[in-house]
Amino acid sequence: MSNRVLVVDDEPAIRNFLVRILQLSGYAVTAAGDGREALEKLEGAEFDVLLTDIKMDRLDGVELLHVAKAHYPDLAVILLTGHATVSSAIAALRQGAHDYLLKPAKNEDILSAVESALTDRARQQRRDRLEQIAAQFIDVVQPEQQTVAQATNAPLAYGDLTFDVSGFRARLGGQVLDLTPTEFRLLFELARAPGATIGYVSLVQSACGYTCSRHEAREIIGAHVLNLRKKLGIEPETALYIESIRGVGYRMIPFMK
């Protein structure tokens, strides 16, 4: 089945041009003349990519982006504009747009943006599915993991980081960290073997309780490590720095007193 693209532009010539080059590349394309018509199309069918102009009289592209992402979070959105600035491009990307193209965009740039959007969308959907699978196993796996963790000789303290294994809580400098069960298990696994590099698949098994391919494990753990770094306030060269060993896994830098 062809990927479905919704093209939105209030200028018929540009709209028809976009539809034509996408159809020639094998996409199933639907067109809308403004933001309000686009919302009607979105309500009536499922789309993979929304390619929309920004400046339109009835519900402009940025407003359409907000509404579309709120109701269809998996939808990849690409914005087109004839009046781009660096600040507007950054703002659009922060608001959830996948890409931001300047009119008149070259055929290859449009097709490249759509292909990239579809790739990222598929990757995110795969990650979401894996997270859902992991969640189904948490209740079953968690008691076993707690018993295993308590039976080890792993330290319950790592510098200013302390673990309450039975309560699935971690504290940094006395402050309780707002961690999910998966994040707690991941952090504990890294902290109990400081300096040791742990592979992606092993980390998924320890933190999530299931097995998957190395490629999928790398994506899953990468997302969790990113969240952990934010919650720990980690900066390079600090005692709690979680280091990525490219292509292998992660390790926690040994704590230096």
Secondary structure, 3 states (H helix, E strand, C coil): CCCEEEEECCCHHHHHHHHHHHHHCCCEEEEECCHHHHHHHHHHCCCCEEEEECCCCCCCHHHHHHHHHHHCCCCEEEEEECCCCHHHHHHHHHCCCCEEEECCCCHHHHHHHHHHHHHHHHHHHHHHHHHHHHHHHHHHHHHHHHHHHHHCCCCCEECCEEEECCCCEEEECCEECCCCHHHHHHHHHHHCCCCCCEEHHHHHHHHHCCCCCHHHHHHHHHHHHHHHHHHHCCCCCCCCCEEEECCCEEEECCCCC
